[in-house]
C-alpha cells in the first residue's frame, strides 16, 4: 500500500469489503457499484450522464496512462460518483493530454481509488449482481460502511434524469451548445443550419449523439426532459430524438406520458434510456438486469440483415420482450450474450429505437448507420406529407 495516499474501503451491501487507497484525497460516497469492460475511453465514461448515481470500476488494469484532454468529453462535467481502478498512472503520456486523471477528478470533487482488486470485484458483481456500496477514506469501520450500504436506496424506482437534464433548451451548433433567447414559446428555428429540424429530449444526452446528428444535416434543438408534448408540437420538428440517461425508466413517468402523446406524429429515434421509455410508452415493461451491459465490445445482431455489430453499451435496465403485445411492434436487434432485447421498430408508426450506443465514444462505429436510418425516415415522411 502507498503510505502517502489515504487508505480507502469499499463496502458492498452484501457485506463484501475491498481495500485500496485514494489518489484524489479524502471523501465518502454512496452509489451503485458497476463495472465497464472497455480497454480505453475512461474520459468519455467519466462524463457520460448515464453513470449518474454509480461508481464505476474498470476491468482493464492500467488507467490514466494517456491523461485527460479537452476534446473527449460527453457532457459538461464528471458524472460518475467515484472511479475504481487497479493501477493508476500518475504520469500520462499523450500529445493531446492537458492534465492528469487525478487532477481532473480532484477538480470535480470525485473520488478516485486504486489498488482495488478489480478482477475480484468484477467477478463478484457478475455472480451476485450490481449492488449499492459505500466508498470512504473517512470512516474505515467495515461494519459501519456495510450498514450504510444496506440502508441506501437502490437504483430501482429512482428518477435520476432530473439530476442530469439541461435546465434550459439550447441549440447544438458546430459542435457546441448555443443558448437560445427567450423560452420555447417564442423560439424560431435558425435558417441555414441543416435540412432536418430535430428536437432532442435530454434525459442525459451524450455530446457525440448531438455531433452525429449535426454531421448528418440535422438542426438540433435540445430540450429538458420535462418538455411537454404540446411544446414539441409547437416546435413542429421533422424528427424527435429520445436520448440516453441514468436510473430506472419506470420512474420517469412524465417522459413516458410525453412520448405516448407523440407516437405517430413524427419520426422518432430512441437510444438507451430513450429506447426504454419508448418501450414503456408502447405498453411494455422494463426490468433491472443482474449486472447490466457496460463496455465497448457487446455483440448485437440486426435481425433485418443478419449482420452482427460490436457495440458500445451502458445500461442496467432492459425492455421485456414478452411485454410488447402489439403485433405491429417488431424486435429489430438482439444481444448475442444473453438474448435480451436491443432494438425495436414499428410497422405502421415511423419510429425505432436501440438499447445500445450507435454514437460510441468510446467504442466501435459499427452502428453509425442508425443515424442515417433516422434521416432516411425523416426524408420519407417529408415526401409523404408533401405528396
Secondary structure, DSSP 8 states (H G I E B T S, - for coil): --TTS-EEEEEETTS-EEEEEESS---EEEEEEEEE--SS-HHHHHT-GGGTTEEEEESSSEESTT-B-SS--SSSS---SEEE-SEE-SS---TT--B-HHHHHHHTT-EEEES--HHHHHHHHHHH--EEEEEESS---HHHHHHHHHHS--STT---HHHHS-SS-EEEETTEEEE-SS-GGG----SSS-SEEEEEEESS--HHHHHHHHHTTEEEEEEETT--HHHHHHHT-SEEEE----S-GGG-HHHHHHHHHHTTTSEEEEETHHHHHHHHHTT--EEEEEEEEEEEEEEEEETTT--EEEEEEEEEEEE-GGG---TTEEEEEEETTT--EEEEEESSSSEEEESSBTT-SSS--TTTHHHHHHHHHHHHHHHHHH-
